[in-house]
Amino acid sequence: MKLLTKESDLEFLSAEYENIQFYMLGSDDRFSFISCIVCVCETAQGIIENWRAIQNMVAVYHQNSGGFNAWNMYLAFVSAESVHVWEKYEIENNKFSARKIVLDGLQET
């Protein structure tokens, strides 16, 4: 299974967070039903300040739409800066609405 770029209207997020880029990825296997919204933040602080609000908006506007892709949902927060270990732990262990992954300290996003 691979996650591929998927056309999806993420305007509900882009309109609210101008400094964050959003992308939708979906599984290429019609039986897997995995979807992932990637949130590329310029700074680690952008992740820390916005992750809760973003997950809440996804719960209302995306997961509420129904279908199988709404159930196996991931939020990936990406930044070139490093997120402090405690904040990263808090984000990734929060189970409300979606599984969350923090990919930080990347040289390129």
C-alpha positions in Angstrom: 0.0 0.0 0.0 1.2 3.5 -0.8 -0.1 6.9 0.2 -0.7 9.1 -2.8 -1.7 12.7 -3.3 -5.4 12.9 -3.3 -7.6 15.7 -4.5 -9.6 17.1 -1.6 -11.0 20.4 -0.7 -9.0 21.6 2.3 -10.1 25.2 2.0 -11.7 25.0 5.4 -8.1 24.8 6.8 -6.3 26.9 4.3 -8.6 29.9 4.9 -8.0 29.7 8.6 -4.2 29.1 8.7 -2.5 31.1 6.0 1.0 30.2 7.2 0.4 26.4 7.1 0.3 24.4 3.9 -2.2 21.5 3.8 -2.1 18.4 1.6 -4.3 15.3 1.4 -2.9 11.8 1.0 -4.9 8.7 0.5 -4.2 5.0 0.2 -3.9 3.5 -3.3 -5.6 0.3 -2.1 -9.4 0.6 -2.2 -9.6 -1.8 0.8 -7.3 0.1 3.1 -9.2 3.4 3.6 -6.3 5.4 5.0 -6.3 9.2 4.6 -3.7 11.6 5.9 -3.8 15.4 6.1 -0.3 16.8 6.0 0.2 20.1 7.7 3.5 21.8 6.8 4.4 24.5 9.3 7.1 27.0 8.9 8.0 26.8 12.6 7.7 24.3 15.5 5.8 26.9 17.3 3.2 26.9 14.5 2.6 23.2 15.3 2.4 23.7 19.0 0.0 26.6 18.8 -2.4 25.2 16.2 -2.6 21.4 16.4 -5.6 21.2 18.7 -7.6 23.7 16.6 -6.7 21.9 13.4 -7.8 18.5 14.8 -11.1 20.0 15.9 -11.7 21.5 12.5 -10.9 18.2 10.8 -13.3 16.4 13.1 -16.1 18.8 12.2 -15.5 19.4 8.5 -13.7 16.3 7.2 -14.6 13.3 9.4 -18.2 14.4 9.6 -18.5 13.8 5.8 -18.8 10.1 6.5 -17.4 7.3 4.4 -14.6 4.9 5.3 -11.8 7.5 4.8 -13.2 9.5 7.7 -12.5 6.7 10.1 -8.8 5.8 9.6 -7.5 9.4 9.6 -4.0 10.7 10.3 -2.8 14.2 10.8 0.9 14.7 10.1 2.5 17.9 11.3 5.8 18.7 9.5 8.4 21.3 10.3 12.1 21.9 9.6 12.4 23.1 13.3 12.5 20.6 16.1 9.5 20.3 18.4 10.3 19.9 22.1 10.0 16.3 23.2 7.2 16.9 25.7 5.0 18.8 23.1 5.7 16.1 20.6 4.6 13.4 23.1 1.5 15.3 24.0 0.4 15.7 20.3 1.2 12.2 19.2 -0.6 10.6 22.3 -3.8 12.6 21.9 -6.3 10.2 20.4 -9.2 12.7 19.8 -10.5 12.6 16.2 -7.3 11.3 14.4 -4.0 9.8 15.0 -1.2 12.4 15.0 2.4 12.2 13.8 5.0 15.0 14.3 7.8 15.0 11.7 10.2 17.6 12.9 13.8 18.7 12.3 13.6 17.9 8.6 16.2 19.7 6.4 13.6 20.0 3.6 9.8 19.9 3.8 
